[in-house]
Amino acid sequence: GPEVQPSNLEYAAVNSMLKTLDPYSRMLDPDAWREMQTHTGGRFGGLGIRILVVDGVLTVVGVIEGSPAAAAGLRDHDRILQIDGDDTLNMSVDDAVERLRGEVGLAAKLLVRRDDWPVPRELTIVRAVIQLKSVEARVLDNGVLYARVKAFQRGTAAELRHELERVDEETAHRGLVLDLRGNPGGLLDEAVRLVSLFVNSGVVVATVGEDRPREERHARDGGVALDMPMVVLVDRRSASASEIVVGALKHGNRALVVGER
């Protein structure tokens, strides 16, 4: 059969052993670890676009505000025909993302087709650190703050804190709807920090094992919204760190939880 790297066999063996502990523990190989660091870190060298294959063509479906792509004038629905001279026909999204990412300061040359351009144009876009926002917030007509937390990455709690504190002097938020629907989790520390915005004391999460002492993580001082009425929205895809946040807020009678189990 094909050659198998000894290290890959080792990772597979370790992961099969970890399965006996619980369904959630696994060992990451170096590539998967780097990928996870990219996502949970919220910072990497890129152009600031979201892409999908639409009708067989690599298509821009989102441009991040303030990104190099936005500055270069790239728009939704633009089709990327080439990346650095390579045709994107039959290129997977993963492969394209890999090529678009790179060292900060390095330029990517894209050949772009737009409906109202007679011929495709070449755009040169310099890669920069893209700071992904994990919190989307707006104030509803009734003065209630709606905040959707998409994942728990470095800085998530600080982002939410900023939204909670961003009020006019006269009008404080009348309440908060914290939307964790579809949030797959992320960094446990950020979940603890986020709960700490709403409670001043208490255990946020406890880890209990047969042969090891109980390990507790407590809410940290400095809550900014200790008395704000709160509703948390969840669905069946709210997992991991999301479940910890929900459990802590519900257990402390701090929030009303609405949604799916």
Buried (B, 14 or more C-beta within 10 A) or exposed (E): EEEEEEEEEEBEEEBEEBEEEEEEEBBEBEEEEEEEEBEBBBBBBBBBBBBEBEEEBBBBEEBBEEBBBBBBEBEEEBBBBBBEEEEBEEBEBEBBEEBBBBEEEEBBEBBBBBEEEEEBEEBEBBBBEBBBBBBEBEBEEEEBBBBBBBBBBBBBBEBBBEBBEEEEEEEEBEBBBBBBBBBEBBBBBBBBBBBBBBBEEBEBBEEEEEEEEEEEBBBBEEBEBEEBEBBBBBBEEBBBBBBBBBBBBBEBEBBEBEBEE
